[in-house]
């Protein structure tokens, strides 16, 4: 998980510390990375098999 968030933190740090510009593709990439981290951390309920 730490390596997944590293790209987002580096991009945000570049924007705030180095005054870099992010284009639309960069924003979409950040959203996708954050969504993937959330999806990885969601625990799905286990399905019980009927008939046993």
mmCIF file as gemmi writes it, N, C-alpha and C atoms, coordinates in Angstrom:
data_model
loop_
_atom_site.group_PDB
_atom_site.id
_atom_site.type_symbol
_atom_site.label_atom_id
_atom_site.label_alt_id
_atom_site.label_comp_id
_atom_site.label_asym_id
_atom_site.label_entity_id
_atom_site.label_seq_id
_atom_site.pdbx_PDB_ins_code
_atom_site.Cartn_x
_atom_site.Cartn_y
_atom_site.Cartn_z
_atom_site.occupancy
_atom_site.B_iso_or_equiv
_atom_site.pdbx_formal_charge
_atom_site.auth_seq_id
_atom_site.auth_asym_id
_atom_site.pdbx_PDB_model_num
ATOM 1 N N . UNK Axp A 1 ? 0.824 -1.192 0 1 0 ? 1 A 1
ATOM 2 C CA . UNK Axp A 1 ? 0 0 0 1 0 ? 1 A 1
ATOM 3 C C . UNK Axp A 1 ? 0.871 1.26 0 1 0 ? 1 A 1
ATOM 4 N N . UNK Axp A 2 ? 1.992 1.213 0.692 1 0 ? 2 A 1
ATOM 5 C CA . UNK Axp A 2 ? 2.867 2.379 0.76 1 0 ? 2 A 1
ATOM 6 C C . UNK Axp A 2 ? 3.403 2.716 -0.626 1 0 ? 2 A 1
ATOM 7 N N . UNK Axp A 3 ? 3.771 1.708 -1.394 1 0 ? 3 A 1
ATOM 8 C CA . UNK Axp A 3 ? 4.299 1.97 -2.733 1 0 ? 3 A 1
ATOM 9 C C . UNK Axp A 3 ? 3.207 2.475 -3.668 1 0 ? 3 A 1
ATOM 10 N N . UNK Axp A 4 ? 1.961 2.117 -3.408 1 0 ? 4 A 1
ATOM 11 C CA . UNK Axp A 4 ? 0.855 2.6 -4.245 1 0 ? 4 A 1
ATOM 12 C C . UNK Axp A 4 ? 0.614 4.088 -4.035 1 0 ? 4 A 1
ATOM 13 N N . UNK Axp A 5 ? 0.746 4.551 -2.826 1 0 ? 5 A 1
ATOM 14 C CA . UNK Axp A 5 ? 0.47 5.957 -2.522 1 0 ? 5 A 1
ATOM 15 C C . UNK Axp A 5 ? 1.684 6.844 -2.816 1 0 ? 5 A 1
ATOM 16 N N . UNK Axp A 6 ? 2.853 6.22 -3.038 1 0 ? 6 A 1
ATOM 17 C CA . UNK Axp A 6 ? 4.077 6.986 -3.268 1 0 ? 6 A 1
ATOM 18 C C . UNK Axp A 6 ? 3.973 7.892 -4.492 1 0 ? 6 A 1
ATOM 19 N N . UNK Axp A 7 ? 3.377 7.412 -5.564 1 0 ? 7 A 1
ATOM 20 C CA . UNK Axp A 7 ? 3.248 8.205 -6.788 1 0 ? 7 A 1
ATOM 21 C C . UNK Axp A 7 ? 2.364 9.427 -6.552 1 0 ? 7 A 1
ATOM 22 N N . UNK Axp A 8 ? 1.269 9.233 -5.833 1 0 ? 8 A 1
ATOM 23 C CA . UNK Axp A 8 ? 0.355 10.334 -5.556 1 0 ? 8 A 1
ATOM 24 C C . UNK Axp A 8 ? 1.037 11.383 -4.675 1 0 ? 8 A 1
ATOM 25 N N . UNK Axp A 9 ? 1.743 10.941 -3.642 1 0 ? 9 A 1
ATOM 26 C CA . UNK Axp A 9 ? 2.429 11.88 -2.742 1 0 ? 9 A 1
ATOM 27 C C . UNK Axp A 9 ? 3.51 12.644 -3.493 1 0 ? 9 A 1
ATOM 28 N N . UNK Axp A 10 ? 4.253 11.975 -4.36 1 0 ? 10 A 1
ATOM 29 C CA . UNK Axp A 10 ? 5.299 12.651 -5.127 1 0 ? 10 A 1
ATOM 30 C C . UNK Axp A 10 ? 4.704 13.697 -6.067 1 0 ? 10 A 1
ATOM 31 N N . UNK Axp A 11 ? 3.576 13.384 -6.676 1 0 ? 11 A 1
ATOM 32 C CA . UNK Axp A 11 ? 2.932 14.335 -7.577 1 0 ? 11 A 1
ATOM 33 C C . UNK Axp A 11 ? 2.417 15.549 -6.822 1 0 ? 11 A 1
ATOM 34 N N . UNK Axp A 12 ? 1.758 15.322 -5.706 1 0 ? 12 A 1
ATOM 35 C CA . UNK Axp A 12 ? 1.224 16.434 -4.909 1 0 ? 12 A 1
ATOM 36 C C . UNK Axp A 12 ? 2.357 17.279 -4.343 1 0 ? 12 A 1
ATOM 37 N N . UNK Axp A 13 ? 3.451 16.635 -3.915 1 0 ? 13 A 1
ATOM 38 C CA . UNK Axp A 13 ? 4.6 17.39 -3.409 1 0 ? 13 A 1
ATOM 39 C C . UNK Axp A 13 ? 5.211 18.24 -4.511 1 0 ? 13 A 1
ATOM 40 N N . UNK Axp A 14 ? 5.273 17.701 -5.726 1 0 ? 14 A 1
ATOM 41 C CA . UNK Axp A 14 ? 5.796 18.481 -6.844 1 0 ? 14 A 1
ATOM 42 C C . UNK Axp A 14 ? 4.949 19.703 -7.141 1 0 ? 14 A 1
ATOM 43 N N . UNK Axp A 15 ? 3.65 19.547 -6.997 1 0 ? 15 A 1
ATOM 44 C CA . UNK Axp A 15 ? 2.743 20.671 -7.252 1 0 ? 15 A 1
ATOM 45 C C . UNK Axp A 15 ? 2.918 21.759 -6.202 1 0 ? 15 A 1
ATOM 46 N N . UNK Axp A 16 ? 2.953 21.375 -4.935 1 0 ? 16 A 1
ATOM 47 C CA . UNK Axp A 16 ? 3.014 22.372 -3.869 1 0 ? 16 A 1
ATOM 48 C C . UNK Axp A 16 ? 4.42 22.913 -3.628 1 0 ? 16 A 1
ATOM 49 N N . UNK Axp A 17 ? 5.431 22.066 -3.731 1 0 ? 17 A 1
ATOM 50 C CA . UNK Axp A 17 ? 6.787 22.515 -3.406 1 0 ? 17 A 1
ATOM 51 C C . UNK Axp A 17 ? 7.527 23.092 -4.61 1 0 ? 17 A 1
ATOM 52 N N . UNK Axp A 18 ? 7.27 22.559 -5.801 1 0 ? 18 A 1
ATOM 53 C CA . UNK Axp A 18 ? 8.022 22.98 -6.977 1 0 ? 18 A 1
ATOM 54 C C . UNK Axp A 18 ? 7.183 23.749 -7.983 1 0 ? 18 A 1
ATOM 55 N N . UNK Axp A 19 ? 5.927 24.021 -7.623 1 0 ? 19 A 1
ATOM 56 C CA . UNK Axp A 19 ? 5 24.76 -8.49 1 0 ? 19 A 1
ATOM 57 C C . UNK Axp A 19 ? 4.833 24.136 -9.878 1 0 ? 19 A 1
ATOM 58 N N . UNK Axp A 20 ? 4.817 22.801 -9.919 1 0 ? 20 A 1
ATOM 59 C CA . UNK Axp A 20 ? 4.6 22.11 -11.189 1 0 ? 20 A 1
ATOM 60 C C . UNK Axp A 20 ? 3.116 22.127 -11.536 1 0 ? 20 A 1
ATOM 61 N N . UNK Axp A 21 ? 2.826 21.949 -12.798 1 0 ? 21 A 1
ATOM 62 C CA . UNK Axp A 21 ? 1.444 21.921 -13.273 1 0 ? 21 A 1
ATOM 63 C C . UNK Axp A 21 ? 1.02 20.484 -13.558 1 0 ? 21 A 1
ATOM 64 N N . UNK Axp A 22 ? -0.225 20.153 -13.23 1 0 ? 22 A 1
ATOM 65 C CA . UNK Axp A 22 ? -0.786 18.839 -13.535 1 0 ? 22 A 1
ATOM 66 C C . UNK Axp A 22 ? -1.838 19.029 -14.614 1 0 ? 22 A 1
ATOM 67 N N . UNK Axp A 23 ? -1.794 18.169 -15.637 1 0 ? 23 A 1
ATOM 68 C CA . UNK Axp A 23 ? -2.816 18.238 -16.674 1 0 ? 23 A 1
ATOM 69 C C . UNK Axp A 23 ? -3.962 17.282 -16.338 1 0 ? 23 A 1
ATOM 70 N N . UNK Axp A 24 ? -4.931 17.189 -17.224 1 0 ? 24 A 1
ATOM 71 C CA . UNK Axp A 24 ? -6.112 16.36 -16.985 1 0 ? 24 A 1
ATOM 72 C C . UNK Axp A 24 ? -5.748 14.893 -16.791 1 0 ? 24 A 1
ATOM 73 N N . UNK Axp A 25 ? -4.801 14.407 -17.571 1 0 ? 25 A 1
ATOM 74 C CA . UNK Axp A 25 ? -4.381 13.01 -17.449 1 0 ? 25 A 1
ATOM 75 C C . UNK Axp A 25 ? -3.768 12.752 -16.072 1 0 ? 25 A 1
ATOM 76 N N . UNK Axp A 26 ? -3.042 13.711 -15.545 1 0 ? 26 A 1
ATOM 77 C CA . UNK Axp A 26 ? -2.467 13.579 -14.208 1 0 ? 26 A 1
ATOM 78 C C . UNK Axp A 26 ? -3.53 13.484 -13.132 1 0 ? 26 A 1
ATOM 79 N N . UNK Axp A 27 ? -4.57 14.322 -13.244 1 0 ? 27 A 1
ATOM 80 C CA . UNK Axp A 27 ? -5.67 14.256 -12.269 1 0 ? 27 A 1
ATOM 81 C C . UNK Axp A 27 ? -6.4 12.916 -12.357 1 0 ? 27 A 1
ATOM 82 N N . UNK Axp A 28 ? -6.627 12.454 -13.574 1 0 ? 28 A 1
ATOM 83 C CA . UNK Axp A 28 ? -7.302 11.156 -13.758 1 0 ? 28 A 1
ATOM 84 C C . UNK Axp A 28 ? -6.451 10.035 -13.161 1 0 ? 28 A 1
ATOM 85 N N . UNK Axp A 29 ? -5.14 10.099 -13.372 1 0 ? 29 A 1
ATOM 86 C CA . UNK Axp A 29 ? -4.237 9.093 -12.808 1 0 ? 29 A 1
ATOM 87 C C . UNK Axp A 29 ? -4.259 9.078 -11.29 1 0 ? 29 A 1
ATOM 88 N N . UNK Axp A 30 ? -4.282 10.257 -10.681 1 0 ? 30 A 1
ATOM 89 C CA . UNK Axp A 30 ? -4.347 10.331 -9.216 1 0 ? 30 A 1
ATOM 90 C C . UNK Axp A 30 ? -5.649 9.74 -8.706 1 0 ? 30 A 1
ATOM 91 N N . UNK Axp A 31 ? -6.74 10.046 -9.367 1 0 ? 31 A 1
ATOM 92 C CA . UNK Axp A 31 ? -8.044 9.507 -8.957 1 0 ? 31 A 1
ATOM 93 C C . UNK Axp A 31 ? -8.061 7.989 -9.08 1 0 ? 31 A 1
ATOM 94 N N . UNK Axp A 32 ? -7.509 7.46 -10.17 1 0 ? 32 A 1
ATOM 95 C CA . UNK Axp A 32 ? -7.467 6.008 -10.36 1 0 ? 32 A 1
ATOM 96 C C . UNK Axp A 32 ? -6.608 5.349 -9.287 1 0 ? 32 A 1
ATOM 97 N N . UNK Axp A 33 ? -5.459 5.937 -8.969 1 0 ? 33 A 1
ATOM 98 C CA . UNK Axp A 33 ? -4.591 5.369 -7.938 1 0 ? 33 A 1
ATOM 99 C C . UNK Axp A 33 ? -5.272 5.357 -6.57 1 0 ? 33 A 1
ATOM 100 N N . UNK Axp A 34 ? -5.93 6.469 -6.214 1 0 ? 34 A 1
ATOM 101 C CA . UNK Axp A 34 ? -6.624 6.516 -4.923 1 0 ? 34 A 1
ATOM 102 C C . UNK Axp A 34 ? -7.791 5.533 -4.885 1 0 ? 34 A 1
ATOM 103 N N . UNK Axp A 35 ? -8.513 5.412 -5.996 1 0 ? 35 A 1
ATOM 104 C CA . UNK Axp A 35 ? -9.62 4.451 -6.057 1 0 ? 35 A 1
ATOM 105 C C . UNK Axp A 35 ? -9.111 3.02 -5.921 1 0 ? 35 A 1
ATOM 106 N N . UNK Axp A 36 ? -7.977 2.719 -6.534 1 0 ? 36 A 1
ATOM 107 C CA . UNK Axp A 36 ? -7.436 1.358 -6.428 1 0 ? 36 A 1
ATOM 108 C C . UNK Axp A 36 ? -7.009 1.035 -5.001 1 0 ? 36 A 1
ATOM 109 N N . UNK Axp A 37 ? -6.473 2.023 -4.295 1 0 ? 37 A 1
ATOM 110 C CA . UNK Axp A 37 ? -6.094 1.801 -2.896 1 0 ? 37 A 1
ATOM 111 C C . UNK Axp A 37 ? -7.327 1.533 -2.046 1 0 ? 37 A 1
ATOM 112 N N . UNK Axp A 38 ? -8.4 2.278 -2.291 1 0 ? 38 A 1
ATOM 113 C CA . UNK Axp A 38 ? -9.641 2.062 -1.539 1 0 ? 38 A 1
ATOM 114 C C . UNK Axp A 38 ? -10.206 0.68 -1.842 1 0 ? 38 A 1
ATOM 115 N N . UNK Axp A 39 ? -10.207 0.291 -3.109 1 0 ? 39 A 1
ATOM 116 C CA . UNK Axp A 39 ? -10.748 -1.011 -3.498 1 0 ? 39 A 1
ATOM 117 C C . UNK Axp A 39 ? -9.924 -2.149 -2.888 1 0 ? 39 A 1
ATOM 118 N N . UNK Axp A 40 ? -8.603 -1.99 -2.835 1 0 ? 40 A 1
ATOM 119 C CA . UNK Axp A 40 ? -7.751 -3.027 -2.243 1 0 ? 40 A 1
ATOM 120 C C . UNK Axp A 40 ? -8.042 -3.22 -0.762 1 0 ? 40 A 1
ATOM 121 N N . UNK Axp A 41 ? -8.488 -2.174 -0.073 1 0 ? 41 A 1
ATOM 122 C CA . UNK Axp A 41 ? -8.691 -2.25 1.366 1 0 ? 41 A 1
ATOM 123 C C . UNK Axp A 41 ? -10.113 -2.598 1.781 1 0 ? 41 A 1
ATOM 124 N N . UNK Axp A 42 ? -11.019 -2.748 0.815 1 0 ? 42 A 1
ATOM 125 C CA . UNK Axp A 42 ? -12.392 -3.142 1.142 1 0 ? 42 A 1
ATOM 126 C C . UNK Axp A 42 ? -12.426 -4.65 1.369 1 0 ? 42 A 1
ATOM 127 N N . UNK Axp A 43 ? -12.991 -5.041 2.479 1 0 ? 43 A 1
ATOM 128 C CA . UNK Axp A 43 ? -13.118 -6.47 2.766 1 0 ? 43 A 1
ATOM 129 C C . UNK Axp A 43 ? -14.481 -6.944 2.305 1 0 ? 43 A 1
ATOM 130 N N . UNK Axp A 44 ? -14.455 -7.908 1.399 1 0 ? 44 A 1
ATOM 131 C CA . UNK Axp A 44 ? -15.692 -8.452 0.866 1 0 ? 44 A 1
ATOM 132 C C . UNK Axp A 44 ? -16.199 -9.546 1.809 1 0 ? 44 A 1
ATOM 133 N N . UNK Axp A 45 ? -17.508 -9.605 2.028 1 0 ? 45 A 1
ATOM 134 C CA . UNK Axp A 45 ? -18.045 -10.677 2.866 1 0 ? 45 A 1
ATOM 135 C C . UNK Axp A 45 ? -17.882 -12.018 2.165 1 0 ? 45 A 1
ATOM 136 N N . UNK Axp A 46 ? -17.561 -13.038 2.936 1 0 ? 46 A 1
ATOM 137 C CA . UNK Axp A 46 ? -17.374 -14.371 2.377 1 0 ? 46 A 1
ATOM 138 C C . UNK Axp A 46 ? -18.745 -15.004 2.115 1 0 ? 46 A 1
ATOM 139 N N . UNK Axp A 47 ? -18.867 -15.598 0.949 1 0 ? 47 A 1
ATOM 140 C CA . UNK Axp A 47 ? -20.117 -16.236 0.567 1 0 ? 47 A 1
ATOM 141 C C . UNK Axp A 47 ? -20.103 -17.671 1.057 1 0 ? 47 A 1
ATOM 142 N N . UNK Axp A 48 ? -21.155 -18.055 1.79 1 0 ? 48 A 1
ATOM 143 C CA . UNK Axp A 48 ? -21.266 -19.425 2.282 1 0 ? 48 A 1
ATOM 144 C C . UNK Axp A 48 ? -21.973 -20.25 1.224 1 0 ? 48 A 1
ATOM 145 N N . UNK Axp A 49 ? -21.404 -21.427 0.983 1 0 ? 49 A 1
ATOM 146 C CA . UNK Axp A 49 ? -22.01 -22.323 0.003 1 0 ? 49 A 1
ATOM 147 C C . UNK Axp A 49 ? -23.162 -23.082 0.656 1 0 ? 49 A 1
ATOM 148 N N . UNK Axp A 50 ? -24.314 -23.087 -0.006 1 0 ? 50 A 1
ATOM 149 C CA . UNK Axp A 50 ? -25.439 -23.852 0.534 1 0 ? 50 A 1
ATOM 150 C C . UNK Axp A 50 ? -25.339 -25.293 0.073 1 0 ? 50 A 1
ATOM 151 N N . UNK Axp A 51 ? -25.848 -26.206 0.86 1 0 ? 51 A 1
ATOM 152 C CA . UNK Axp A 51 ? -25.815 -27.611 0.503 1 0 ? 51 A 1
ATOM 153 C C . UNK Axp A 51 ? -24.736 -28.384 1.222 1 0 ? 51 A 1
ATOM 154 N N . UNK Axp A 52 ? -24.028 -27.761 2.124 1 0 ? 52 A 1
ATOM 155 C CA . UNK Axp A 52 ? -23.008 -28.49 2.883 1 0 ? 52 A 1
ATOM 156 C C . UNK Axp A 52 ? -23.37 -28.56 4.328 1 0 ? 52 A 1
